[in-house]
């Protein structure tokens, strides 16, 4: 199925620029969503590092794994397929990666 701008929208050049603006808005939202997902990873990993030795560790591991999984998905939606550098940058523990099936 293809989409076409309504004929009363304007001249063909204006239609193309309108589509370009929509494309930029979509890219901006993808970038913002990636930033939010990265922030969630940072927060959950910080909680895990601060409280990782107590009885809440299993829940903290689940939360961190869920955040990392969401971040990886968002990266892939943005076209970023390799996660090795991100794993090193965020210092994601092997216990979290194991829950994702990555290690």
N, C-alpha and C positions, 0 to 999 in steps of 0.2 A: 504494500500500500504506500503510495507516495502522497506527500502533502504539497499543496500549492496555496500561496497567499491569495486572499480574495481579490478579484479584479478591481474592485473599487478602492483598494489600498493605496494605489499610486502607480507611478511609472515603474518599469522593471528594475531600474537601478535602485530605486527606493525600497523595493521588495527585497533585493539582495542585502542591502544594508540593514534592514529590519531583521532579517534572518541572522546576519552577522552579530547584531546586538544580542539576540537571543542566545546564540552560541557562546558569547562572552559571559552572559549571565549564568549559563549552565556551568561553564568552567569555573567561574567565581564560587558558585555554590559547592562544586566538587572540592575545591581547595579549602573552603571554610569547613566543610564536613570532615575533611582529612585532618585539619587542625584540631577540631573538637575531639576526634577519635584519638589523636596523639596526646592531647591533654588528659584524656581519660586513662590512657595507658600510663602516663607519668604518675597520676594520682593513685591508681591501684597498685603500681609497683612500689611507690613510696610507703603506702600502708603496709604492704607485704614486708618490706624491709624493716619497718619500725616495729611491727607486731608479729613477725613471722615465727617467733619461737613459742608462742602460746597456743592455747586450745583453739583459737580462731584461725589457725593456719589453713586448714582445709577450705574454709569459706573464702579466705583471702586469695588462695591459689585459684579457686574457681572464678572469683571476680577478675583477677588479673588475666587469666586465660581467656575469659570472655571479652575483655577489653582488647587484648592483643589480637584475638581472632577478628573482631570487628575492624580493627585498624588495618590488618592485613587485607581484608576484603575491600576496604575503602581504597587502599593503595592500588590494588589490582583493578578496581573500577577506574582509577586515574591512569592506568597503563603502566604502573610500576610493579613489575613482576618479581624482582629479586629483593629478598628481605634480609640478606646477610648483614648489610651495613646498618640497618635499623636495629637488628638484634644486638649488634655490638654497641651502637649509640645509646640505646635505652638500657643496655646491660640486662637483657631479659634472662632470668634464671632458667636453667635447664628443666627445673620442675614445672615451670609454666609451659615451656615449649613441649615437654612430654605430654601434657594434657591436650595439646593441639595435634599430636602425632608427628611433630617435627623432628624429634630426636629419639 
